[in-house]
Amino acid sequence: MRWSILLMAIAANAAHADGAADLKAALERLQEQAPLKATLDASVWRKEGEGKEAEEVNGQASVGIEDGARGMQLSYSREMLARLDAEAVAQARNPNAKTPTLTASRDFSPNELRPMVAAAAVLAQHLEKAVFKSEKVDSFQGKPARMLTYAQGMDVISDRQRKYVKDFEGNIFVWIGADGTPLGSRLVQNFSGRAFLVVSFSGKTEEQSVYSVAGKRLITTRLESRGNNAGAGEKSEFKTVKTLQLVP
């Protein structure tokens, strides 16, 4: 009797242990493009160089987003437009002028906004060529979760990039709820290589996302991107934080 109970428990656990399949099903059902209205805030920090010659840029910008039957539309406040105009004039007069708002607003391109409003499709693309490695019981922001680990290989970069990149390691960690709905994710990529035989380079990029569900659409409420690069005697670092807040 004890053995039969044990086997039944193992079978029940196995039935609920396929987190990769649960995640895939969740990503498929959470791609419905229901109307969405939100405000996006972006904070950007970049540093080029080292020591006294280092240049730093800090910027903030915000934009309104409406995504629906007519497509995605952006709206800028009068204050934002005034700041953008003032910085554009200053840069025209002095190419070295600081333009923090212009710098932050570059993160409002459609390609940069898509992970925020169409998170399921973007996460599915990240996982398309990734290899599932493991699943374990974990927590995410105090909630019970399962953490799935995936590995990325060189096939996620272009043929041209592969000519120069010699070492590449990518890992994706996804935290999911009981029904497979993504709660958060972390993407880490490390790379190094050599260009033109004599110029070596290395770098690291990392993205951390927090997800939420709006209707049947998966959205990213917070996305933090950071990274660093070094090569040819130059170094650079960056950090970007985007937050999305739904508007009734």
ROLUMKE-819108 format. One record per residue (C-alpha): residue number from 1; residue in three letters; x, y, z. Coordinates in steps of 0.05 Angstrom, whole numbers, plus 5000, padded with zeros to 4 digits. Layout:
residues N
 pos code   xx   yy   zz
 NUM  ALA    X    Y    Z
...
END
This chain:
residues 248
 pos code   xx   yy   zz
   1  MET 5000 5000 5000
   2  ARG 5056 5048 5018
   3  TRP 5090 5036 4951
   4  SER 5026 5049 4912
   5  ILE 5015 5114 4950
   6  LEU 5087 5135 4936
   7  LEU 5081 5118 4862
   8  MET 5016 5158 4857
   9  ALA 5050 5218 4890
  10  ILE 5109 5214 4842
  11  ALA 5062 5209 4782
  12  ALA 5022 5269 4807
  13  ASN 5086 5311 4815
  14  ALA 5110 5290 4746
  15  ALA 5044 5312 4715
  16  HIS 5055 5382 4742
  17  ALA 5131 5385 4733
  18  ASP 5134 5404 4659
  19  GLY 5144 5478 4669
  20  ALA 5171 5488 4598
  21  ALA 5105 5462 4568
  22  ASP 5064 5504 4617
  23  LEU 5104 5566 4598
  24  LYS 5096 5553 4524
  25  ALA 5020 5545 4532
  26  ALA 5016 5609 4573
  27  LEU 5055 5649 4522
  28  GLU 5008 5626 4467
  29  ARG 4945 5646 4505
  30  LEU 4972 5713 4529
  31  GLN 4985 5744 4461
  32  GLU 4915 5772 4451
  33  GLN 4921 5845 4431
  34  ALA 4865 5874 4473
  35  PRO 4863 5950 4476
  36  LEU 4916 5978 4522
  37  LYS 4927 6048 4550
  38  ALA 4987 6063 4593
  39  THR 5042 6111 4613
  40  LEU 5115 6092 4603
  41  ASP 5172 6124 4642
  42  ALA 5244 6113 4622
  43  SER 5307 6128 4661
  44  VAL 5374 6123 4625
  45  TRP 5446 6126 4649
  46  ARG 5507 6118 4604
  47  LYS 5581 6126 4616
  48  GLU 5634 6129 4562
  49  GLY 5708 6126 4580
  50  GLU 5745 6126 4646
  51  GLY 5774 6175 4697
  52  LYS 5772 6250 4684
  53  GLU 5755 6240 4611
  54  ALA 5694 6198 4625
  55  GLU 5628 6225 4599
  56  GLU 5563 6209 4635
  57  VAL 5491 6220 4614
  58  ASN 5430 6215 4659
  59  GLY 5362 6225 4629
  60  GLN 5288 6214 4641
  61  ALA 5229 6216 4594
  62  SER 5157 6194 4593
  63  VAL 5105 6179 4539
  64  GLY 5032 6158 4535
  65  ILE 5017 6094 4498
  66  GLU 4952 6071 4466
  67  ASP 4953 6003 4431
  68  GLY 4890 5980 4397
  69  ALA 4855 5968 4331
  70  ARG 4890 6028 4299
  71  GLY 4958 6004 4321
  72  MET 5004 6034 4373
  73  GLN 5002 6110 4383
  74  LEU 5047 6152 4427
  75  SER 5030 6218 4460
  76  TYR 5078 6268 4490
  77  SER 5060 6321 4542
  78  ARG 5072 6395 4526
  79  GLU 5127 6395 4579
  80  MET 5162 6336 4547
  81  LEU 5159 6368 4478
  82  ALA 5187 6433 4506
  83  ARG 5245 6396 4537
  84  LEU 5259 6359 4473
  85  ASP 5258 6423 4432
  86  ALA 5303 6460 4481
  87  GLU 5355 6404 4480
  88  ALA 5352 6400 4403
  89  VAL 5366 6475 4399
  90  ALA 5423 6469 4449
  91  GLN 5454 6412 4411
  92  ALA 5449 6450 4345
  93  ARG 5488 6507 4377
  94  ASN 5537 6463 4413
  95  PRO 5548 6390 4391
  96  ASN 5575 6375 4461
  97  ALA 5512 6399 4497
  98  LYS 5479 6350 4545
  99  THR 5414 6322 4519
 100  PRO 5387 6276 4574
 101  THR 5314 6278 4551
 102  LEU 5331 6264 4479
 103  THR 5376 6207 4501
 104  ALA 5321 6175 4543
 105  SER 5267 6185 4489
 106  ARG 5307 6142 4440
 107  ASP 5281 6083 4481
 108  PHE 5211 6099 4454
 109  SER 5222 6068 4386
 110  PRO 5172 6013 4367
 111  ASN 5226 5960 4374
 112  GLU 5242 5984 4445
 113  LEU 5169 5990 4466
 114  ARG 5147 5921 4441
 115  PRO 5176 5882 4500
 116  MET 5133 5926 4546
 117  VAL 5066 5918 4511
 118  ALA 5074 5851 4476
 119  ALA 5116 5813 4527
 120  ALA 5091 5743 4510
 121  ALA 5113 5747 4437
 122  VAL 5181 5777 4455
 123  LEU 5195 5725 4509
 124  ALA 5174 5669 4462
 125  GLN 5225 5696 4411
 126  HIS 5280 5696 4464
 127  LEU 5264 5623 4479
 128  GLU 5257 5601 4407
 129  LYS 5330 5579 4400
 130  ALA 5344 5569 4474
 131  VAL 5353 5499 4503
 132  PHE 5314 5481 4565
 133  LYS 5361 5460 4622
 134  SER 5325 5454 4688
 135  GLU 5265 5471 4732
 136  LYS 5263 5481 4807
 137  VAL 5216 5506 4860
 138  ASP 5230 5579 4877
 139  SER 5196 5645 4893
 140  PHE 5189 5711 4857
 141  GLN 5176 5775 4895
 142  GLY 5150 5735 4953
 143  LYS 5104 5691 4911
 144  PRO 5112 5616 4901
 145  ALA 5141 5602 4833
 146  ARG 5179 5554 4789
 147  MET 5244 5577 4760
 148  LEU 5261 5551 4690
 149  THR 5331 5556 4663
 150  TYR 5348 5559 4589
 151  ALA 5415 5564 4553
 152  GLN 5430 5604 4490
 153  GLY 5484 5587 4440
 154  MET 5521 5623 4384
 155  ASP 5461 5613 4337
 156  VAL 5426 5673 4369
 157  ILE 5476 5722 4338
 158  SER 5484 5737 4264
 159  ASP 5535 5705 4217
 160  ARG 5572 5772 4213
 161  GLN 5578 5777 4288
 162  ARG 5603 5705 4292
 163  LYS 5664 5725 4251
 164  TYR 5688 5766 4310
 165  VAL 5655 5735 4372
 166  LYS 5696 5676 4396
 167  ASP 5663 5662 4463
 168  PHE 5589 5670 4478
 169  GLU 5546 5647 4536
 170  GLY 5473 5663 4545
 171  ASN 5425 5642 4599
 172  ILE 5351 5657 4608
 173  PHE 5316 5648 4675
 174  VAL 5240 5651 4676
 175  TRP 5196 5649 4738
 176  ILE 5126 5622 4726
 177  GLY 5064 5613 4768
 178  ALA 5023 5550 4778
 179  ASP 4989 5556 4710
 180  GLY 5053 5574 4672
 181  THR 5041 5649 4670
 182  PRO 5108 5686 4670
 183  LEU 5120 5727 4733
 184  GLY 5190 5752 4715
 185  SER 5252 5736 4675
 186  ARG 5326 5749 4672
 187  LEU 5369 5746 4609
 188  VAL 5445 5746 4617
 189  GLN 5494 5746 4558
 190  ASN 5570 5746 4562
 191  PHE 5614 5752 4501
 192  SER 5685 5764 4479
 193  GLY 5724 5763 4414
 194  ARG 5773 5796 4368
 195  ALA 5765 5842 4308
 196  PHE 5816 5858 4254
 197  LEU 5865 5809 4287
 198  VAL 5891 5858 4339
 199  VAL 5829 5890 4372
 200  SER 5801 5847 4428
 201  PHE 5734 5862 4461
 202  SER 5688 5835 4515
 203  GLY 5621 5853 4544
 204  LYS 5560 5833 4584
 205  THR 5487 5850 4578
 206  GLU 5431 5834 4626
 207  GLU 5356 5845 4625
 208  GLN 5309 5835 4684
 209  SER 5234 5838 4672
 210  VAL 5173 5838 4716
 211  TYR 5108 5816 4683
 212  SER 5034 5826 4693
 213  VAL 4971 5806 4656
 214  ALA 4923 5857 4627
 215  GLY 4862 5821 4601
 216  LYS 4893 5765 4559
 217  ARG 4956 5805 4544
 218  LEU 5023 5795 4579
 219  ILE 5057 5862 4593
 220  THR 5123 5882 4625
 221  THR 5112 5930 4682
 222  ARG 5186 5939 4696
 223  LEU 5246 5926 4651
 224  GLU 5317 5939 4674
 225  SER 5373 5933 4624
 226  ARG 5446 5940 4640
 227  GLY 5512 5923 4609
 228  ASN 5585 5940 4596
 229  ASN 5633 5936 4538
 230  ALA 5709 5941 4533
 231  GLY 5753 5942 4472
 232  ALA 5806 5981 4435
 233  GLY 5824 6016 4500
 234  GLU 5754 6042 4510
 235  LYS 5701 6024 4562
 236  SER 5627 6038 4567
 237  GLU 5570 6022 4614
 238  PHE 5496 6033 4612
 239  LYS 5433 6023 4653
 240  THR 5361 6034 4631
 241  VAL 5298 6025 4673
 242  LYS 5229 6027 4641
 243  THR 5164 6024 4680
 244  LEU 5095 6015 4650
 245  GLN 5033 6037 4688
 246  LEU 4963 6022 4661
 247  VAL 4914 6080 4654
 248  PRO 4840 6065 4667
END
